């Protein structure tokens, strides 16, 4: 159950949010075993975002979280796909896009708990 939170200064319509969510699911499919079917996307649009104390127009920050760990190349390709998606969907330039990835070895969902290092 991957999770992506987008904080962005641009305001989106509901249909734009739905389309962006689907496209992020497609980007997620670059990570083995992940796809858009279980992806949770939390969009915070129309935000006042600042860098160095200066309000930014059309800035976006993506916070990506998922279960398991993947090699550098996979994360790099995924990041490029997310940035391409955000650029196309929001018209945001690369200098206004930021992304973090947090990988968890423990994750709970659907009434169950998984841990990479332990099993029942």
C-alpha positions in Angstrom: 0.0 0.0 0.0 2.3 2.8 -1.2 1.5 6.4 -0.1 2.3 9.6 -2.0 1.6 13.0 -0.5 1.8 15.9 -2.9 2.0 19.4 -1.5 1.7 21.9 -4.3 1.0 25.6 -4.8 -1.2 25.0 -7.9 -4.9 24.4 -7.4 -6.3 21.4 -9.3 -9.8 20.4 -10.3 -11.2 17.1 -9.1 -10.7 15.6 -12.6 -7.1 16.8 -12.7 -6.5 15.3 -9.3 -7.9 11.9 -10.4 -5.8 12.0 -13.6 -2.7 12.8 -11.7 -3.4 10.0 -9.2 -3.7 7.5 -12.1 -0.5 8.7 -13.7 1.4 8.5 -10.4 0.2 4.9 -10.2 1.7 4.2 -13.6 5.1 5.7 -12.5 4.9 3.5 -9.4 4.7 0.4 -11.6 8.5 1.0 -12.3 9.1 -0.4 -8.8 8.9 -4.2 -8.7 5.7 -5.4 -7.1 4.1 -2.0 -6.9 1.3 -0.5 -9.0 -1.5 2.0 -8.8 -4.2 -0.4 -7.5 -3.2 0.1 -3.9 -1.7 3.5 -4.1 -2.9 6.1 -1.6 -2.4 9.7 -3.0 -2.9 12.6 -0.6 -3.0 15.9 -2.5 -2.7 19.2 -0.8 -3.2 21.8 -3.5 -3.4 25.6 -3.5 -0.8 25.7 -0.7 1.5 28.6 0.1 5.0 27.1 -0.3 8.2 28.9 0.4 11.9 28.3 -0.4 14.4 30.4 1.4 11.6 32.6 2.7 10.4 33.4 -0.8 6.9 32.3 -1.8 7.0 30.0 -4.8 4.7 29.7 -7.7 3.9 26.3 -9.1 6.2 24.4 -6.7 5.5 20.7 -5.8 6.9 18.5 -3.1 6.3 14.7 -3.3 6.7 12.6 -0.2 6.8 8.9 -1.2 6.5 6.0 1.3 6.3 2.3 0.6 7.2 -1.1 2.0 10.5 -2.7 1.2 13.8 -1.5 -0.2 14.9 -1.2 -3.8 18.2 -0.5 -5.6 19.3 3.0 -6.5 18.6 2.6 -10.3 15.0 1.7 -9.7 14.5 4.7 -7.4 16.2 7.0 -9.9 14.0 5.8 -12.7 10.9 6.1 -10.6 11.8 9.6 -9.5 12.4 10.6 -13.2 8.9 9.2 -14.0 7.3 11.1 -11.2 9.0 14.4 -12.2 7.9 13.8 -15.8 4.3 13.2 -14.7 4.3 16.3 -12.5 5.8 18.4 -15.2 3.1 17.3 -17.7 0.2 17.5 -15.3 1.1 20.7 -13.5 3.3 22.5 -15.9 5.9 22.6 -13.1 9.6 23.0 -14.2 12.3 20.7 -12.8 13.7 23.4 -10.6 10.4 23.6 -8.7 10.0 19.9 -8.1 11.2 18.0 -5.0 10.8 14.4 -3.8 11.7 12.2 -0.9 11.4 8.5 -0.7 11.0 6.7 2.6 11.3 2.9 2.6 9.8 0.9 5.4 10.6 -2.7 6.5 7.3 -2.8 8.4 3.9 -1.9 7.1 0.3 -2.5 8.2 -2.8 -2.6 6.0 -5.9 -4.5 5.2 -6.0 -5.7 8.8 -2.6 -7.3 8.7 1.0 -6.5 9.4 4.1 -7.3 7.3 7.8 -7.1 8.3 10.7 -7.9 5.9 12.7 -9.5 8.7 10.0 -11.5 10.6 7.1 -13.8 9.7 4.4 -15.6 11.5 
